[in-house]
Amino acid sequence: MIKLKDLLSEGKFKMKGKYLNMPGGEVSSIPKRNERERIVVQIKNEKFKLYDNGFNEFHLIGDRNDYYPKGTKDLERFLNKNKAKYIGIDRWNF
């Protein structure tokens, strides 16, 4: 049985604990700043790399703009309001 609550949250970013649920159904933990991975999301024509800076702060580093949400609710609101699309995980070398 499909619940109304599940239909309303479908297609949105949602934080559950330390995990970020993507609109397509993928689940990923947000990498810390000293890890090699970054979550890549696209907003309009700009790609942002997301990581956790610690102390419940996140960094979205883009090609032209940067955004620093304060807390999980602010991160969810930013991603859903701007209709971000999940691209994947970027791994880079030091």
Summary of the structure (lengths in Angstrom):
residues: 94
radius of gyration: 13.3
end to end distance: 48.1
largest distance: 48.1
contacts: 215
relative contact order: 0.21
helix: 17%
strand: 45%
